[in-house]
Amino acid sequence: MKNFREKLALVPTKPGSYQMKNKDGVIIYVGKAKNLKNRLKSYFTGTVTGKTRRLVEEIDDFEYIVTSSELESLILEITLIKKYDPKYNILLKDDKTYPYIELTNEKYPRLKIVRNAKRKKSKDHLYGPYPNVAAARKTVEMINRIYPLRKCDRLQKELCLYYHIHECLGYCVKEVPEEDINQMKKEITAFLKGDSREIVEKIKDSMEKASEAMNYEKALELKQMLEDIDITLRKQKIDLNKGYQFDLVNYYQDENYLSIEIFFIRDGLLFGRHNEIIQTMIDPEEEVVEYLIKFYDKSGVLPKELYLPGELNSELISEYFQLKTYSPQKGKLKKLLDLAKENAKEQLDLQEETLKKDDRLRMDAIRELKELLQLDSVSRMESFDNSHLFGTFYVGGMVVFEDFLPLRNEYRKFKISTDVKDDLSAMKEVLYRRYYKVLMENLEKPDLIVMDGGKLQISVAKEIVDSLGLHIPIIGLVKDDNHRTSYIMNDKYEVLNVDKNSNLFLFFTRIQDEVHRYAITYHRNIKSKGMLSSVLDVVPGIGEVRKKELLKRFGSLKKLKEASVDELSEVVSKEVAKNLVTYLQEL
């Protein structure tokens, strides 16, 4: 740990944002503070543990920017986090967002599930979020069966099956009165807001008719629908005013772990809840604020109001999000806030022992690895593998692990030149492109490159890394005849003494399995789904512009396969057209 006593003495006691850097000058953490001097001193004086300790051990320098207010420091902090994506700042655990149900604002509306609500200009017709994806799909399916909404993305030229089974009014060829559409929209909107009376009456009426017609199978199906609705609304029932529309947030901390709980309240109903457990740095309140900003930025939809515990800086959050925040001290809403805290504690209690054990195993494995490779620090690891179809059309995959945990947002795919016909040449191209970019764009270098293979793969990696003047240790994971990891080799081509039953060996096996899975999934998806868009993605020489032109011109994989080189050459170059024809013949 470096001594920053002299530099800390010059830090002002004003608000601002600070940036911690490692030995390569890469920003590894961004924070904010009301008092920069006090906050920065807290890192280097006293005892720090867990994630904070690992950060402090890696700090080689720090910088700070003074601001005129705490809000300015928060805005600056978030801006810098988005720009640099520092390794020690909060990472949301997955790259998925909760789905919403959208009743489209079209002449002939559709009901569908929307994954990326952020792209929607208008949020007025979105209902959710739905943490239970299956429940969202079931709801859309049920409403689409009860109400004859439009089902197709584009109006067809003739009536389709949905019209004949009475699940569409035939908007493509029939004149449908506007008042009928508006009535459907009104009833569907009421149901999505928790008022099930109209839809329940419709189902009961249909159930009676089916029973009278001795269509008992349909009657039973409708009865199941009623039971599903009853169960769903019972789960959502809480004793609140029907007009309430807000998210409620609370948290629970134990040692270095922070459990954050969010309740989604819509029209007085508990739509769902979200929980995430993260490792804290120094200030849990600031961690919660940073988490909320990332969470809502990712979802793209803000609640109308936020209810928060009193110790959080509600005024700051209100200013940042430009919405009303409340911290109730008594009554039903205070009880609901306490319930969220209880849920946060319960989730942490359930997972804490497992999390602690996993952290301990990973840290022990890292210590063993540092000793084996005689390195001061090993945290970030990048691993590579290739995949091909019939010995041609290679793609490369790179996965990134930090402290043996996957950083899926940093995984990368590589399209490889068509003249590459073997694994080593493919790997050379991938490695060169990756580390040339690291060099040119001053990206964070890995502490270790993990190759899927032995001496040949290591020598290829060494050749590329040395040619770029980078100094990155390399190891190879060598497989046996049964394609299982057999041993680990360093970049001096020495077999490392690692017990096959050790945690270190197990973690490296996981990395090897993950990079292999990632590299082959792309080609497998293309072959299994026959998706035209995916096919065009993998063929070198076809970028986004040409891809859109080909999709517009040919429209389907079948038509693309039937096209000649001359026809394809009207959109792409002759060479790319030949490559595309060759590739399509292999599918």
Number of C-alpha atoms within 10 A of each C-alpha: 10 11 10 14 11 8 11 16 10 9 17 14 14 18 24 27 26 22 21 23 20 18 10 12 15 20 24 21 23 25 24 27 23 19 17 23 18 15 18 20 15 13 16 18 9 7 9 16 14 14 15 18 15 13 20 18 13 19 20 17 18 19 13 18 15 21 18 10 13 18 19 18 22 25 15 21 23 20 13 19 22 11 9 16 17 20 18 18 18 19 16 15 13 9 9 11 19 18 23 24 22 24 22 15 13 7 10 17 17 18 21 20 19 21 17 16 22 16 12 14 7 11 14 11 13 21 20 20 25 21 17 14 15 9 13 22 16 13 22 17 13 15 17 19 15 17 20 20 25 21 21 13 7 8 14 12 8 10 16 14 10 17 16 11 10 14 18 22 21 23 20 18 12 10 9 13 8 10 9 10 17 14 11 15 20 12 17 22 18 15 18 20 18 21 16 18 11 13 19 17 12 12 17 16 13 17 21 15 14 17 15 11 10 11 13 14 11 15 21 14 11 22 15 12 18 19 11 16 18 14 12 15 17 12 13 17 14 15 12 15 10 15 12 14 18 21 21 24 25 26 26 20 18 13 9 16 20 24 26 26 24 24 21 22 25 24 17 20 23 22 24 17 19 16 17 16 21 20 21 25 22 16 9 19 16 18 19 21 17 19 19 16 14 18 16 15 12 17 19 15 20 16 16 14 19 22 22 22 20 12 8 16 15 19 13 16 21 15 12 14 15 12 14 16 22 16 18 16 12 10 8 13 17 16 13 21 25 16 15 23 22 16 21 25 21 14 18 24 13 10 11 18 11 11 16 13 11 12 16 12 16 18 17 13 20 20 15 16 18 14 11 13 17 10 13 10 16 19 17 20 22 22 24 27 26 24 23 20 15 10 11 19 26 28 25 26 25 23 25 24 19 15 16 22 16 19 18 13 13 11 16 15 18 20 18 24 17 17 12 16 15 14 17 16 15 25 25 16 17 25 21 18 13 14 19 18 12 15 14 8 9 13 16 18 18 21 19 21 23 30 27 22 20 20 19 13 23 23 17 17 27 20 14 20 20 11 11 13 9 15 13 15 19 25 27 27 24 20 17 9 7 7 8 13 21 14 20 23 22 19 19 12 16 11 15 14 10 16 11 14 8 12 18 22 19 15 18 18 18 16 25 25 14 19 25 21 14 21 24 18 14 20 21 14 13 18 15 9 11 15 14 18 16 16 21 23 17 22 23 18 20 18 12 10 8 14 21 14 13 21 15 10 13 16 14 15 17 12 10 19 16 12 15 12 19 13 13 20 15 11 15 20 15 15 11 19 23 17 18 25 17 15 20 17 8 11 14
